[in-house]
Amino acid sequence: MSFDILLRGGTLPDGRAADIGIKGDRIAAIEPRIDADAGRVIDAAGDLVSPPFVDPHFHMDATLSLGLPRINKSGTLLEGIALWGELKPLLTHEAVRQRALDYCDWAVSMGLLAIRTHVDVCDDRLLAVEALLEIKKEVAPYLDLQLVAFPQDGLYRFPTARENTIRALDMGVDVVGGIPHFERTMEDGRRSVTELCEIAADRGLMVDMHCDETDDPHSRHIEQLAYETQRLGLQGRVAGSHLTSMHSMDNYYVSKLLPLMAEAQVSAIANPLINIMLQGRHDTYPKRRGLTRVPEMLRHGIRVGWGQDCVLDPWYSLGTADMLDVAFMGLHVAQMSSPADMEKCFDMVTNVNAAIMGLDDHGLAVGKRASLVILDAGNPIEAIRLRAERLCVIAKGKVVAEKTKQQTRLSLDGRPSSVARRHQVPT
Ligand code: FE2
């Protein structure tokens, strides 16, 4: 047998040593040792070979717009939404396209090959929807983009949001979004969850709602989301994003809520970089950190992913398209410090996020799509610790990014040395 690409000597995330043979856009073989011809042989000796990174929560219409037209002074979610409202009328199709394309290039260089992005439909021009649908087609040979119709200013609070959500779905947007905690009343929030889930059920679509992104423990729209998921038979196709109010809820209520989420198979997407920045802004000390209850949800068998949410936009002034940054922050804030928990965090930014997005073709297995990343790390924990370099990124059977290993040479009082950032930890 001959392959188009043969990866030699890599280590899989579960610790197995493996050669990987790629034919066309498929993984054709994974064996401890493959002796075969190949169009190209890539040396991955001692390096981690991982499935690609996946981001299940992003805002590509806003990315790379930091500073336009001004900076978020208070650092709050609400000023971010107001600021985005100032920028929206100034957006042009070409500017949204260019920023999105630039971000996709960053993503590919970071081995991030699938992104679910919300796109704001509270703009009657639906210019960002058009631009991102174009980008989705353009990057499809190497990156899977999934779009969520997102009524940022409220399904009922913004006059044409409902109509625009339907228009966006008719144009080909994949997923139904929402923002119940931003509606005018709790009751409107509850009704928006019901109506949006009904729209998704009618059209056979998935749901991903910004849900309870607030420090208010009484914001409980996730309960309604779990209820509607169950009622409409949407199990496994619904995600609640952010869920930060859960941080502030009392334990008794959460002990009822989490089994309901598990029963309805509602996934949760936590966004640690942005929420550690936004939440608790009204507190003095002790200051709530606002991340949703990730370890508790995992213990209840709820599927939980880590999302990035924002990069250089009205809400967040940093970010590099690096899902290892997201995992690094997430495991700190959630105190997921055991080896098993840290490995879980790596799994979350790869396989779990892919499952939330319904990407059946993702993963390192024979017959799956040949998309993978070679990292300058020995194992997943080391990859997170180092936010390891992506040495090679293969997307749908083609090498799309390559980088040589960097080394810093030291000259210390005549003692030549070099810094090896990798470190073997005894097991
Ligand atoms: Fe978001």
Residues whose N, C-alpha, C, O or C-beta is under 5 A from the ligand:
A	BS01	FE2	D309
